[in-house]
Amino acid sequence: MAAEYQQGLLDTNIMILRKWVDPAELPTEMAISAITLAELSAGPHEVRRNEEQKDYDEYAERARRLDVLQRAENEFDPIPFDADAARIYGRVCAAVVGAGRKPRRRIADLMIAAIAIAEDLPLFTTNPDDFKGLEGLLTVVPVSRPLVEHS
């Protein structure tokens, strides 16, 4: 399906998993949003300490998240959340409410969707369910989620 689209906006989960995602599933010309950069910037600060969890080593996980952030900063000039995207965000929230869902817990996802709509770009994601209710506004391109364990 990605072959149908030359350009596309990458959801944050694609950036996190990108080194494991099949490049054939992604567009040739990729973009990210400022919202994705914000989420990636928060990532290293959200790592829980080893005493609080046993799923991963906090130092290795923080380094991995910093690597993802630095690669994104080096490779992309993020598309901003501008006035057009802000106006579209209202329509996006209305569509989500109309579909019986609550927009509050999905603010970052819905802001990314608004940017994709404003820029007329399909949105590539491993979490297409995050964008249910937006079918009339947004083209969502599902990408296979790779099985990845914490290193």
Contacts in CASP RR format, 6 or more apart in sequence:
PFRMAT RR
TARGET T0000
AUTHOR 0000-0000-0000
METHOD contacts of the structure
MODEL  1
MAAEYQQGLLDTNIMILRKWVDPAELPTEMAISAITLAELSAGPHEVRRN
EEQKDYDEYAERARRLDVLQRAENEFDPIPFDADAARIYGRVCAAVVGAG
RKPRRRIADLMIAAIAIAEDLPLFTTNPDDFKGLEGLLTVVPVSRPLVEH
S
1 25 0 8 1.000
1 141 0 8 1.000
1 142 0 8 1.000
2 24 0 8 1.000
2 25 0 8 1.000
2 26 0 8 1.000
2 27 0 8 1.000
2 124 0 8 1.000
2 141 0 8 1.000
2 143 0 8 1.000
3 24 0 8 1.000
5 27 0 8 1.000
5 122 0 8 1.000
5 139 0 8 1.000
5 141 0 8 1.000
6 27 0 8 1.000
6 28 0 8 1.000
6 29 0 8 1.000
7 27 0 8 1.000
7 28 0 8 1.000
7 29 0 8 1.000
7 30 0 8 1.000
7 31 0 8 1.000
7 121 0 8 1.000
7 122 0 8 1.000
8 27 0 8 1.000
8 29 0 8 1.000
8 30 0 8 1.000
8 31 0 8 1.000
8 116 0 8 1.000
8 121 0 8 1.000
8 122 0 8 1.000
8 123 0 8 1.000
8 124 0 8 1.000
8 141 0 8 1.000
9 30 0 8 1.000
9 31 0 8 1.000
9 32 0 8 1.000
9 33 0 8 1.000
9 79 0 8 1.000
9 112 0 8 1.000
9 115 0 8 1.000
9 116 0 8 1.000
9 119 0 8 1.000
9 121 0 8 1.000
9 122 0 8 1.000
9 123 0 8 1.000
9 124 0 8 1.000
10 18 0 8 1.000
10 26 0 8 1.000
10 30 0 8 1.000
10 31 0 8 1.000
10 32 0 8 1.000
10 36 0 8 1.000
10 124 0 8 1.000
10 125 0 8 1.000
11 36 0 8 1.000
11 109 0 8 1.000
11 112 0 8 1.000
11 123 0 8 1.000
11 124 0 8 1.000
11 125 0 8 1.000
11 126 0 8 1.000
11 127 0 8 1.000
11 130 0 8 1.000
12 35 0 8 1.000
12 36 0 8 1.000
12 39 0 8 1.000
12 40 0 8 1.000
12 108 0 8 1.000
12 112 0 8 1.000
13 125 0 8 1.000
13 126 0 8 1.000
13 127 0 8 1.000
13 145 0 8 1.000
14 21 0 8 1.000
14 26 0 8 1.000
14 124 0 8 1.000
14 125 0 8 1.000
14 126 0 8 1.000
14 143 0 8 1.000
15 32 0 8 1.000
15 36 0 8 1.000
15 40 0 8 1.000
15 68 0 8 1.000
15 72 0 8 1.000
16 40 0 8 1.000
16 68 0 8 1.000
17 126 0 8 1.000
17 145 0 8 1.000
17 146 0 8 1.000
17 148 0 8 1.000
18 68 0 8 1.000
20 146 0 8 1.000
20 148 0 8 1.000
21 126 0 8 1.000
21 143 0 8 1.000
21 144 0 8 1.000
21 146 0 8 1.000
22 144 0 8 1.000
22 146 0 8 1.000
25 124 0 8 1.000
25 143 0 8 1.000
25 144 0 8 1.000
26 124 0 8 1.000
26 143 0 8 1.000
27 122 0 8 1.000
27 124 0 8 1.000
30 76 0 8 1.000
30 124 0 8 1.000
31 76 0 8 1.000
31 78 0 8 1.000
31 79 0 8 1.000
31 119 0 8 1.000
31 121 0 8 1.000
32 72 0 8 1.000
32 76 0 8 1.000
32 78 0 8 1.000
32 79 0 8 1.000
33 78 0 8 1.000
33 79 0 8 1.000
33 80 0 8 1.000
33 81 0 8 1.000
33 111 0 8 1.000
33 112 0 8 1.000
33 115 0 8 1.000
33 116 0 8 1.000
34 78 0 8 1.000
34 79 0 8 1.000
34 80 0 8 1.000
34 81 0 8 1.000
34 115 0 8 1.000
35 81 0 8 1.000
35 108 0 8 1.000
35 111 0 8 1.000
35 112 0 8 1.000
35 115 0 8 1.000
36 72 0 8 1.000
36 78 0 8 1.000
36 112 0 8 1.000
37 69 0 8 1.000
37 72 0 8 1.000
37 73 0 8 1.000
37 76 0 8 1.000
37 78 0 8 1.000
38 108 0 8 1.000
39 108 0 8 1.000
40 65 0 8 1.000
40 68 0 8 1.000
40 69 0 8 1.000
40 72 0 8 1.000
41 69 0 8 1.000
43 65 0 8 1.000
43 69 0 8 1.000
44 62 0 8 1.000
44 65 0 8 1.000
44 66 0 8 1.000
44 69 0 8 1.000
47 58 0 8 1.000
47 61 0 8 1.000
47 62 0 8 1.000
47 65 0 8 1.000
48 58 0 8 1.000
49 58 0 8 1.000
50 57 0 8 1.000
50 58 0 8 1.000
55 150 0 8 1.000
56 150 0 8 1.000
56 151 0 8 1.000
57 150 0 8 1.000
60 150 0 8 1.000
60 151 0 8 1.000
61 150 0 8 1.000
64 151 0 8 1.000
79 115 0 8 1.000
79 119 0 8 1.000
80 115 0 8 1.000
81 111 0 8 1.000
81 114 0 8 1.000
81 115 0 8 1.000
82 118 0 8 1.000
84 118 0 8 1.000
85 111 0 8 1.000
85 114 0 8 1.000
85 115 0 8 1.000
85 117 0 8 1.000
85 118 0 8 1.000
86 114 0 8 1.000
88 114 0 8 1.000
88 117 0 8 1.000
88 118 0 8 1.000
88 137 0 8 1.000
89 110 0 8 1.000
89 111 0 8 1.000
89 114 0 8 1.000
90 114 0 8 1.000
91 117 0 8 1.000
91 137 0 8 1.000
92 103 0 8 1.000
92 110 0 8 1.000
92 113 0 8 1.000
92 114 0 8 1.000
92 117 0 8 1.000
92 134 0 8 1.000
92 137 0 8 1.000
92 138 0 8 1.000
93 103 0 8 1.000
93 110 0 8 1.000
95 133 0 8 1.000
95 134 0 8 1.000
95 136 0 8 1.000
95 137 0 8 1.000
96 102 0 8 1.000
96 103 0 8 1.000
96 106 0 8 1.000
96 110 0 8 1.000
96 133 0 8 1.000
96 134 0 8 1.000
97 103 0 8 1.000
98 133 0 8 1.000
99 132 0 8 1.000
99 133 0 8 1.000
101 132 0 8 1.000
101 133 0 8 1.000
103 110 0 8 1.000
106 130 0 8 1.000
109 130 0 8 1.000
109 131 0 8 1.000
112 123 0 8 1.000
113 123 0 8 1.000
113 131 0 8 1.000
113 134 0 8 1.000
113 137 0 8 1.000
113 138 0 8 1.000
116 122 0 8 1.000
116 123 0 8 1.000
116 138 0 8 1.000
116 139 0 8 1.000
117 137 0 8 1.000
117 138 0 8 1.000
122 139 0 8 1.000
122 140 0 8 1.000
122 141 0 8 1.000
123 131 0 8 1.000
123 138 0 8 1.000
123 139 0 8 1.000
123 140 0 8 1.000
123 141 0 8 1.000
124 141 0 8 1.000
124 143 0 8 1.000
125 131 0 8 1.000
125 140 0 8 1.000
125 141 0 8 1.000
125 142 0 8 1.000
125 143 0 8 1.000
126 142 0 8 1.000
126 143 0 8 1.000
126 144 0 8 1.000
126 145 0 8 1.000
127 145 0 8 1.000
128 140 0 8 1.000
128 142 0 8 1.000
131 138 0 8 1.000
131 140 0 8 1.000
134 140 0 8 1.000
END
